Amino acid sequence: MLIAKVRCSLKSDLFWIHATKPSSTKIVPIVNLVCRVNAQQPQIPIQDCTFCNLSQKAQDVTFANAAIDIVSYRNDDDSKGVMTSNATAGMMKRFSSLSELEQWLQRTTGNSSLKFRGYYGADPLIKNPGLRSKTGLILTAVLEGERGDNLVTAYDLTRLISMVGWHPYLTKTTRLPGAQWHSLQTVVQAMGYDTARYIEAAISRLGLGDTIREPVILGV
């Protein structure tokens, strides 16, 4: 979906695949959590963290599996109205107020006009989640505040993904604040499960399979 919007890179949009799959902006809370966790505890890989339910006993969900669920839609069932991807992304938004998350994205992209206060058409997978590592609880849910829309530009998403992929090569002052590469690698691996990837097909169609070797392709 992001590719289709590049020609209007500065126009704000929802970036939906269709009504049940508002897609591309769901990478934002994933990256934001990496930054927040590693800002507090730089040594902890995000892959070692799990989401837990602070209100009732329930099975924990690993961060890595949650990220893959969001990107891949592997546990969704449109015929039954099961929107695990949307619900999981909503859960990841529960660790900041919606205004704080919006401001973080504005600072990260430099676009003070974007809006990012919406959910994704489903209740959060866990309404009162905690995020913990092997050594204890790191983050807990906060009050969400006033809801609104998710209106960002292709530029915003391209900048964010570029900062993920180029992290090891950026100076400390231009990197995603707080993020560590050992955690961003988990995000990169999850993005490999994207169900709407066309670059591989394009490489094959153009006959570049023997020219481009071991590419790493990031997209949302």
KACORGI-V510936 format. One record per backbone hydrogen bond with DSSP energy under -0.5 kcal/mol. CO is the residue of the C=O (numbers start at 1). NH is the residue of the N-H. Records with the same first field share a line. If there is no record, write none. Layout:
CO=NH, NH
//
This chain:
1=5
2=5, 6
3=6
5=8
6=9
8=11
9=155
13=152
15=23, 24
18=21
21=17, 23
23=26
24=27
25=28
26=30
27=31
28=32
29=33
30=34
31=35
32=36
33=37
34=38
35=39
36=40
37=41
41=44
43=45
45=48
46=49
49=63
50=132
51=61
52=54, 130
61=51
62=66
63=67
64=68
65=69
66=70
67=71
68=72
69=73
71=195
73=76
77=80, 81, 82
78=81
81=83
82=77
83=87
84=88
85=89
86=90
87=91, 125
88=92
89=93
90=93
91=94
92=95
93=96
94=142
97=101
98=102
99=103
100=104
101=105
102=106
103=107
104=108
105=109
106=110
110=112
111=114
115=151
117=148
122=120
126=129
128=54
129=141
130=52
131=138, 139
132=50
133=136
136=133
139=131
144=98
149=117, 151
150=152
151=115
152=13
153=157
154=158
155=159
156=160
157=161
158=162
159=163
160=164
161=165
162=166
164=167
166=169, 170
167=170
171=174, 175
172=175
176=179
180=183, 184
181=185
183=186, 187
184=188
185=189
186=190
187=191
188=192
189=192
190=193
191=194
196=198
198=202
199=203
200=204
201=205
202=206
203=208
204=207
208=211, 212
211=213
215=217
216=218
//
